[in-house]
Amino acid sequence: MYRFLLTPRWWGINVFTALAIPVCLFMGSWQLGRFETRVDTHREQQAQTDEARTADAAPLRDLLPVTTETSGRQASVTGRYDTDHQLLVPDRDLDERKGFYVLTLLRTDGGKAVPVVRGWLPGDAGSKDDSAKVPAPPSGQVTVTGALQSSESPTSKGVRASGGLPAGQLGVISAASLVNLVPYEVYDAWITVSKAASPLTAVPPATAPGSGLDLKAFQNLGYTGEWFVFAGFTLFMWFRLFRREAEAARDLELGITPEDPEGPAQPGRPENPEGSDDGPQTRSPAGAA
């Protein structure tokens, strides 16, 4: 009855099913592992953030290059603010309010500069009234302490490309976006100060790219469900095809064909039932002339 399983058609179906289900389960498990890794990373970062608030600041050179372990760590660097190249970073939200960052480059003794976000102000960076509220940076040599951050990407949340922005504004905080704006080298990292001068508000450190419970983390969780659903659907379709084929094989053994769904005539069953067009029929008395 199940000899149809040995046909070339069913060999192909069986091989496809045998390969598809493990692949779907593997991909689902891999996506679930990615989500769990992001959850663990988020917890580690939360613990590191709590420790960083109480830990002593380390020299900037000891924390470079920025990694997921050093991102958010307290760093200290000494230098002089470049007052000629102060920039505003528009379209930045803080506590569900629109505003902008105030970024000033700090020239170190080695000549290289590190971008420093001195704080956040509510309003529009393009407005003269709002930009006039920006306080001047400290003069002379200063030591800046704040959370170390990696360079932003134009695809990051709340970040837009610098193209089309007016002079004095910056869309992305990175060495690549600053290379054409300043005549010196810039570190591929930036610092957000821990304590901002009034009326500025200190900007909290952001989560390192590729970690934490962001949208991509929950996309991994969604993909996990999709792959497991694909595995279940593949198995369901195999059983459905198998059942239909088995029923067709059973019907053939019983002599039932699609044109004759009721099967062959049984003993004692009239060949020409009443009401058929062929063979003798019994005329009812009411039909006699």
Long-range contacts (C-beta under 8 A, 24 or more apart in sequence): 1-246, 1-249, 1-250, 1-253, 2-246, 2-249, 3-249, 4-245, 4-246, 4-249, 10-245, 13-238, 13-241, 17-234, 17-235, 17-238, 20-230, 20-231, 20-234, 21-231, 21-234, 21-235, 24-227, 24-228, 24-230, 24-231, 24-234, 25-227, 25-228, 25-231, 27-223, 27-227, 28-223, 28-224, 28-225, 28-226, 28-227, 28-228, 28-231, 29-224, 31-220, 31-221, 31-223, 31-224, 31-227, 32-220, 32-221, 32-224, 34-220, 35-217, 35-218, 35-220, 35-221, 35-224, 38-211, 38-212, 38-213, 38-214, 38-216, 38-217, 38-220, 39-213, 39-217, 41-68, 41-211, 41-212, 42-207, 42-211, 42-212, 42-213, 42-217, 45-72, 45-207, 45-208, 45-211, 45-212, 48-72, 48-73, 49-205, 52-147, 57-145, 60-114, 60-148, 60-187, 60-189, 60-191, 63-148, 64-187, 64-189, 65-188, 65-189, 66-148, 66-149, 66-150, 66-151, 66-188, 66-189, 66-208, 67-208, 68-208, 68-210, 68-211, 70-148, 71-148, 71-149, 71-150, 71-205, 71-207, 71-208, 72-147, 72-148, 72-149, 72-205, 72-208, 73-147, 73-148, 74-145, 74-146, 74-147, 74-148, 74-194, 75-145, 75-146, 75-147, 75-148, 75-191, 76-143, 76-144, 76-145, 77-106, 77-108, 77-114, 77-143, 77-144, 77-191, 78-108, 78-109, 78-141, 78-142, 78-143, 78-144, 79-106, 79-107, 79-108, 79-109, 79-113, 79-114, 79-141, 79-142, 79-144, 80-106, 80-107, 80-140, 80-141, 80-142, 81-105, 81-106, 81-107, 81-116, 81-137, 81-138, 81-139, 81-142, 82-106, 82-107, 82-113, 82-182, 83-136, 83-137, 83-139, 85-181, 85-182, 86-134, 86-137, 86-168, 87-168, 87-169, 87-170, 87-181, 88-125, 88-131, 88-134, 88-168, 88-169, 88-170, 89-117, 89-125, 89-169, 89-170, 89-171, 89-173, 90-124, 90-125, 90-126, 90-165, 90-169, 90-171, 91-125, 91-158, 91-160, 92-120, 92-158, 92-203, 93-158, 94-120, 94-122, 94-201, 94-203, 97-122, 98-122, 98-123, 98-124, 99-123, 100-124, 100-125, 100-130, 101-173, 101-203, 102-134, 102-200, 103-170, 103-173, 103-190, 104-137, 105-178, 105-182, 105-186, 106-142, 106-144, 107-184, 111-184, 111-185, 112-184, 112-185, 112-186, 112-187, 113-182, 113-184, 113-185, 113-186, 113-187, 114-186, 114-187, 114-189, 114-190, 114-191, 115-173, 115-178, 115-186, 115-187, 115-189, 115-190, 115-191, 116-144, 116-146, 116-190, 116-191, 116-192, 116-193, 117-146, 117-173, 117-190, 117-191, 117-192, 117-193, 117-203, 118-193, 118-196, 118-197, 118-200, 119-193, 119-196, 119-197, 119-200, 119-201, 119-202, 119-203, 120-196, 120-200, 120-201, 120-202, 120-203, 121-199, 121-200, 121-201, 125-169, 126-166, 126-169, 133-199, 134-200, 135-197, 135-198, 135-199, 135-200, 144-191, 144-193, 145-193, 145-194, 146-191, 146-192, 146-193, 146-194, 147-191, 147-192, 147-194, 147-204, 147-205, 148-189, 148-190, 148-191, 148-205, 149-173, 149-189, 149-190, 149-191, 149-192, 149-205, 149-206, 150-188, 150-189, 150-208, 150-209, 151-175, 151-176, 151-188, 151-189, 151-190, 153-209, 156-209, 157-214
